[in-house]
Amino acid sequence: MRGVRLCCGVLLATLLAPLVSTASAQAQEAWPQRPVRLVVPYPPGGVTDGFGRLAAEWLAPRLGQPVVVENRSGASGALAIEHVMASRADGYTLLVSSNSQLVFQQVAGRPTYEPLRDLAPISIMGRNPAVLAVRAELGVSTLPAFVALLRQRPGHYDYSSAGAGGASHLAMVLFTQVTGTSMQHVPYRGGVPAMQDLLSGVVAAHAAAPSDALPHASGGRIRLLATTGDKRLPGAPEVPTMAEAGYPQISLFMWNSLLAPLGTPAPVLARVEREIRGACADATFQAGLARLGAEPVCGSAAEMATVLRTETPMWREVVRASGLTFD
């Protein structure tokens, strides 16, 4: 009798398995049925926030549901990432993050997360170089003149960043390392307040996103000395690249991406990746990226994973060579 019950149980499970699988697939295909949140690890107004809002505008009509941006700043982005990691892996909470959290924090801080272990990559949406901006009162208009000023007074001048261990911080670490200069670091909770204190004269320099710096350069309050990209900025063609200014070793791009909690259904991840990959062929989306000082990437999840595996050890060596330590 026990054998009959066991046999019947196995038979019933076999018969129900396709139905369960079909129901699961239908549930995933029905996604989304309610608004989707894009969590941004910075306050409103910065580049990563801009990427989040651009992605929300693009995804909402294509997903057929509202896509809302939620700003959760703090702990150099860790608060937002930990929130997303703790969220249900159902596709209704996604993360908009940059290489500040996904690469630089991995090598500069003591992160409570590891991107490829704790999150599911979807796509790098776009990238932008940094631009070295200094306050006009310094009286320098070229990169060599700025380097000479720093060498005259080692450790006297300070610079702001969007957060300790982030892209704007390590861009300046690389700059001082290559140029043989020293400056004091003043971290902020995002690129906007970091730029505001450069404008007010609290700090001397900032490796800024182009969209944060360009609107203020024409007013004469700051001067742009060089860009860390491989070509000049469309909005400031008079500003040389670091290579043109004599420092080809100083190369850096800030990039922004979409990720999801680990365990998010594969069909959901594939749907979002497909929609984002189509965005970079759209003129309106490209124009939005240009306003952020960025160029389109819209790569695949696999390509994003490769970038993470490549850039992390490279920047770990920069930090090691600089002797930089973090409390």
C-alpha positions as a printed NumPy array, in Angstrom:
array([[  0.   ,   0.   ,   0.   ],
       [  2.877,   2.341,   0.833],
       [  4.414,   1.555,  -2.556],
       [  1.129,   2.444,  -4.276],
       [  0.928,   5.771,  -2.431],
       [  4.56 ,   6.569,  -3.329],
       [  3.957,   5.627,  -6.947],
       [  0.835,   7.762,  -7.118],
       [  2.652,  10.66 ,  -5.464],
       [  5.458,  10.524,  -8.02 ],
       [  2.938,  10.25 , -10.844],
       [  0.953,  13.238,  -9.535],
       [  4.11 ,  15.347,  -9.195],
       [  5.108,  14.403, -12.735],
       [  1.717,  15.397, -14.078],
       [  1.647,  18.707, -12.162],
       [  5.215,  19.775, -12.967],
       [  4.405,  21.175, -16.435],
       [  1.438,  23.069, -14.983],
       [  3.596,  24.635, -12.244],
       [  6.279,  25.507, -14.783],
       [  3.692,  27.047, -17.101],
       [  2.142,  29.068, -14.273],
       [  5.597,  30.351, -13.253],
       [  6.431,  31.323, -16.818],
       [  3.086,  33.096, -17.206],
       [  3.696,  35.026, -13.982],
       [  7.091,  36.156, -15.26 ],
       [  5.688,  37.052, -18.672],
       [  3.033,  39.178, -16.965],
       [  5.7  ,  41.372, -15.345],
       [  5.269,  44.197, -14.565],
       [  1.843,  44.532, -13.008],
       [  2.64 ,  47.57 , -10.839],
       [  5.156,  50.45 , -10.723],
       [  8.879,  49.679, -10.881],
       [ 11.353,  51.528,  -8.612],
       [ 14.801,  52.646,  -9.733],
       [ 16.908,  53.243,  -6.621],
       [ 19.673,  55.851,  -7.034],
       [ 22.508,  56.079,  -4.465],
       [ 22.852,  59.889,  -4.72 ],
       [ 20.696,  62.962,  -4.066],
       [ 18.719,  64.468,  -6.96 ],
       [ 20.565,  66.584,  -9.492],
       [ 23.734,  64.619, -10.183],
       [ 24.766,  62.506, -13.157],
       [ 23.711,  59.146, -11.715],
       [ 20.348,  60.635, -10.79 ],
       [ 20.117,  61.949, -14.355],
       [ 20.78 ,  58.465, -15.718],
       [ 18.068,  57.113, -13.445],
       [ 15.488,  59.608, -14.645],
       [ 16.441,  59.067, -18.276],
       [ 16.084,  55.308, -17.835],
       [ 12.73 ,  55.755, -16.092],
       [ 11.402,  57.902, -18.939],
       [ 12.549,  55.327, -21.467],
       [ 11.306,  52.229, -19.669],
       [  7.878,  53.402, -18.466],
       [  6.047,  53.421, -21.833],
       [  7.764,  50.228, -22.923],
       [  6.927,  48.327, -19.751],
       [  3.43 ,  49.75 , -19.564],
       [  3.827,  50.768, -15.922],
       [  5.124,  53.84 , -14.075],
       [  8.855,  53.729, -13.359],
       [  9.771,  55.933, -10.402],
       [ 13.167,  57.12 ,  -9.195],
       [ 13.928,  56.807,  -5.492],
       [ 17.01 ,  58.625,  -4.155],
       [ 18.766,  56.923,  -1.221],
       [ 22.092,  58.621,  -0.571],
       [ 24.615,  57.877,   2.138],
       [ 27.671,  55.761,   2.949],
       [ 29.15 ,  56.398,  -0.514],
       [ 26.222,  54.576,  -2.107],
       [ 26.229,  51.541,   0.183],
       [ 22.853,  52.385,   1.743],
       [ 21.101,  52.217,  -1.616],
       [ 22.864,  49.029,  -2.651],
       [ 22.105,  47.277,   0.64 ],
       [ 18.464,  48.343,   0.295],
       [ 18.242,  46.824,  -3.175],
       [ 20.015,  43.656,  -2.062],
       [ 17.423,  43.252,   0.716],
       [ 14.476,  43.875,  -1.633],
       [ 12.397,  41.101,  -3.137],
       [ 13.971,  39.736,  -6.306],
       [ 10.805,  40.175,  -8.343],
       [ 11.833,  42.875, -10.817],
       [ 10.017,  45.726,  -9.058],
       [ 13.168,  47.161,  -7.45 ],
       [ 16.186,  47.918,  -9.632],
       [ 19.424,  49.77 ,  -8.917],
       [ 20.961,  52.612, -10.906],
       [ 24.61 ,  52.662,  -9.916],
       [ 27.999,  53.819, -11.136],
       [ 31.498,  52.442, -11.117],
       [ 32.011,  54.56 ,  -8.006],
       [ 30.113,  51.9  ,  -6.05 ],
       [ 30.709,  48.88 ,  -8.268],
       [ 34.451,  49.244,  -8.884],
       [ 36.086,  52.012,  -6.88 ],
       [ 34.433,  51.218,  -3.546],
       [ 35.514,  47.616,  -3.997],
       [ 39.175,  48.598,  -4.04 ],
       [ 39.168,  51.678,  -1.813],
       [ 36.827,  50.881,   1.038],
       [ 35.478,  48.011,   3.05 ],
       [ 32.291,  47.297,   1.126],
       [ 29.505,  45.211,   2.564],
       [ 28.693,  43.886,  -0.902],
       [ 30.358,  42.417,  -3.972],
       [ 28.633,  43.342,  -7.268],
       [ 28.919,  40.033,  -9.119],
       [ 28.166,  38.016,  -5.985],
       [ 25.263,  40.021,  -4.568],
       [ 23.62 ,  41.672,  -7.574],
       [ 22.521,  40.776, -11.079],
       [ 24.031,  43.067, -13.758],
       [ 21.727,  44.248, -16.532],
       [ 23.496,  46.885, -18.617],
       [ 25.984,  49.75 , -18.59 ],
       [ 23.841,  52.527, -20.049],
       [ 26.475,  55.184, -20.778],
       [ 29.795,  56.665, -19.765],
       [ 31.392,  60.059, -19.373],
       [ 34.89 ,  61.304, -18.578],
       [ 35.756,  63.537, -15.665],
       [ 36.948,  67.094, -16.137],
       [ 39.446,  68.693, -13.777],
       [ 37.929,  71.977, -12.592],
       [ 39.715,  74.515, -10.401],
       [ 38.517,  77.74 ,  -8.848],
       [ 39.418,  80.829, -10.874],
       [ 41.081,  82.569,  -7.911],
       [ 44.012,  80.175,  -8.162],
       [ 45.143,  82.118, -11.216],
       [ 45.999,  79.065, -13.337],
       [ 44.534,  78.361, -16.758],
       [ 46.504,  75.29 , -17.872],
       [ 47.215,  71.904, -16.353],
       [ 51.022,  72.401, -16.255],
       [ 50.507,  75.68 , -14.371],
       [ 48.27 ,  73.943, -11.843],
       [ 50.797,  71.159, -11.327],
       [ 53.532,  73.755, -10.8  ],
       [ 51.364,  75.533,  -8.193],
       [ 50.761,  72.291,  -6.307],
       [ 54.456,  71.491,  -6.287],
       [ 55.236,  74.897,  -4.808],
       [ 52.957,  74.239,  -1.814],
       [ 52.668,  70.477,  -1.23 ],
       [ 49.55 ,  69.498,   0.712],
       [ 48.291,  73.087,   0.927],
       [ 45.368,  72.808,  -1.482],
       [ 42.339,  70.558,  -1.2  ],
       [ 39.848,  68.983,  -3.569],
       [ 36.271,  67.826,  -3.259],
       [ 34.786,  64.516,  -4.345],
       [ 31.351,  62.974,  -4.635],
       [ 32.294,  60.517,  -1.889],
       [ 35.314,  58.779,  -0.416],
       [ 36.484,  55.984,  -2.675],
       [ 34.305,  57.097,  -5.587],
       [ 35.242,  57.976,  -9.162],
       [ 35.905,  61.667,  -8.538],
       [ 38.048,  60.784,  -5.533],
       [ 40.18 ,  58.154,  -7.259],
       [ 40.519,  60.337, -10.346],
       [ 42.324,  62.851,  -8.132],
       [ 44.308,  60.086,  -6.417],
       [ 45.545,  59.015,  -9.847],
       [ 46.215,  62.663, -10.786],
       [ 48.383,  63.352,  -7.724],
       [ 50.114,  59.993,  -8.096],
       [ 51.079,  60.611, -11.726],
       [ 52.009,  64.28 , -11.27 ],
       [ 53.927,  63.754,  -8.028],
       [ 51.808,  66.279,  -6.126],
       [ 49.817,  66.155,  -2.898],
       [ 46.41 ,  67.587,  -2.004],
       [ 43.904,  67.19 ,   0.82 ],
       [ 40.683,  65.275,   0.146],
       [ 37.264,  66.615,   1.219],
       [ 34.448,  64.099,   0.518],
       [ 30.784,  65.045,  -0.036],
       [ 27.542,  63.136,  -0.516],
       [ 27.351,  63.552,  -4.286],
       [ 28.747,  65.556,  -7.172],
       [ 26.354,  68.494,  -6.765],
       [ 27.467,  69.531,  -3.249],
       [ 31.081,  68.832,  -4.221],
       [ 30.743,  71.278,  -7.105],
       [ 28.911,  73.823,  -4.956],
       [ 31.829,  74.068,  -2.546],
       [ 34.254,  74.464,  -5.438],
       [ 32.123,  77.36 ,  -6.692],
       [ 32.031,  78.917,  -3.232],
       [ 35.801,  78.658,  -2.83 ],
       [ 35.797,  76.133,  -0.007],
       [ 37.999,  73.769,  -2.053],
       [ 40.492,  74.376,  -4.843],
       [ 39.683,  71.592,  -7.305],
       [ 37.213,  68.882,  -8.237],
       [ 37.275,  66.072, -10.81 ],
       [ 33.72 ,  66.67 , -11.936],
       [ 31.261,  65.162, -14.33 ],
       [ 31.052,  67.418, -17.41 ],
       [ 27.369,  68.12 , -16.823],
       [ 28.19 ,  69.406, -13.326],
       [ 31.085,  71.608, -14.452],
       [ 30.247,  72.979, -17.916],
       [ 27.317,  75.218, -16.872],
       [ 29.598,  77.102, -14.475],
       [ 32.722,  77.375, -16.623],
       [ 31.368,  80.148, -18.843],
       [ 30.677,  82.336, -15.823],
       [ 34.341,  82.58 , -14.957],
       [ 34.061,  81.172, -11.428],
       [ 35.905,  77.977, -12.33 ],
       [ 38.346,  76.934, -15.015],
       [ 38.441,  73.586, -16.754],
       [ 42.   ,  72.345, -17.212],
       [ 41.687,  68.888, -18.811],
       [ 39.378,  65.955, -19.386],
       [ 40.189,  62.358, -18.487],
       [ 38.559,  61.005, -21.667],
       [ 40.131,  60.004, -24.953],
       [ 38.748,  63.004, -26.833],
       [ 37.789,  66.592, -26.139],
       [ 34.366,  67.417, -24.744],
       [ 31.759,  68.463, -27.331],
       [ 30.579,  71.212, -24.986],
       [ 34.1  ,  72.513, -24.299],
       [ 36.342,  71.798, -27.302],
       [ 38.971,  74.219, -25.991],
       [ 39.69 ,  71.94 , -22.996],
       [ 42.498,  69.456, -23.768],
       [ 42.575,  65.812, -22.806],
       [ 44.985,  64.748, -20.08 ],
       [ 47.084,  63.096, -22.788],
       [ 47.257,  66.325, -24.77 ],
       [ 48.264,  68.176, -21.6  ],
       [ 51.176,  65.806, -21.062],
       [ 49.701,  63.099, -18.825],
       [ 48.451,  60.159, -20.93 ],
       [ 48.504,  57.906, -17.835],
       [ 45.518,  59.785, -16.414],
       [ 42.554,  58.13 , -18.097],
       [ 39.169,  57.564, -16.498],
       [ 35.542,  57.152, -17.459],
       [ 32.614,  57.257, -15.077],
       [ 29.85 ,  54.89 , -16.135],
       [ 26.319,  54.26 , -14.952],
       [ 24.416,  51.02 , -15.079],
       [ 21.318,  49.075, -14.145],
       [ 21.346,  46.096, -11.787],
       [ 18.788,  43.994,  -9.926],
       [ 18.66 ,  41.964,  -6.712],
       [ 20.299,  38.576,  -7.104],
       [ 17.709,  35.957,  -7.977],
       [ 15.527,  38.232, -10.097],
       [ 13.858,  35.999, -12.727],
       [ 15.946,  35.654, -15.878],
       [ 13.056,  36.649, -18.193],
       [ 12.661,  39.919, -16.268],
       [ 16.39 ,  40.688, -16.497],
       [ 16.361,  39.861, -20.192],
       [ 13.354,  42.131, -20.781],
       [ 14.987,  45.127, -19.098],
       [ 18.307,  44.488, -20.85 ],
       [ 16.531,  44.292, -24.213],
       [ 14.676,  47.553, -23.631],
       [ 17.827,  49.388, -22.503],
       [ 19.9  ,  48.043, -25.392],
       [ 17.348,  49.513, -27.76 ],
       [ 17.626,  52.923, -26.111],
       [ 21.039,  53.84 , -27.476],
       [ 19.736,  53.716, -31.032],
       [ 17.11 ,  56.327, -30.185],
       [ 17.89 ,  59.983, -30.954],
       [ 15.935,  61.304, -27.952],
       [ 17.749,  58.982, -25.549],
       [ 21.092,  59.941, -27.116],
       [ 20.242,  63.611, -26.63 ],
       [ 19.475,  62.925, -22.973],
       [ 22.86 ,  61.278, -22.554],
       [ 24.529,  64.239, -24.251],
       [ 22.92 ,  66.59 , -21.721],
       [ 24.614,  64.527, -19.024],
       [ 27.933,  64.823, -20.845],
       [ 27.789,  61.09 , -21.569],
       [ 28.06 ,  58.837, -24.577],
       [ 25.897,  55.737, -25.153],
       [ 26.976,  52.213, -24.276],
       [ 23.832,  50.127, -23.587],
       [ 25.816,  46.914, -23.438],
       [ 24.718,  43.45 , -22.397],
       [ 24.772,  41.956, -18.909],
       [ 27.695,  39.744, -19.938],
       [ 29.642,  42.753, -21.191],
       [ 29.012,  44.58 , -17.929],
       [ 30.32 ,  41.603, -15.949],
       [ 33.481,  41.628, -18.074],
       [ 34.026,  45.332, -17.371],
       [ 33.691,  44.722, -13.627],
       [ 36.214,  41.881, -13.752],
       [ 38.649,  43.987, -15.785],
       [ 38.465,  47.382, -14.079],
       [ 38.47 ,  46.238, -10.457],
       [ 42.013,  44.78 , -10.393],
       [ 43.318,  47.697, -12.448],
       [ 42.09 ,  50.27 ,  -9.915],
       [ 43.129,  48.085,  -7.01 ],
       [ 46.693,  48.485,  -8.254],
       [ 46.269,  52.282,  -8.455],
       [ 45.162,  52.373,  -4.834],
       [ 47.963,  50.037,  -3.757],
       [ 50.604,  52.127,  -5.535],
       [ 49.254,  55.349,  -3.997],
       [ 49.49 ,  54.027,  -0.458],
       [ 45.952,  55.263,   0.137],
       [ 44.204,  53.825,   3.188],
       [ 40.604,  54.139,   4.376],
       [ 39.266,  54.108,   7.901]])
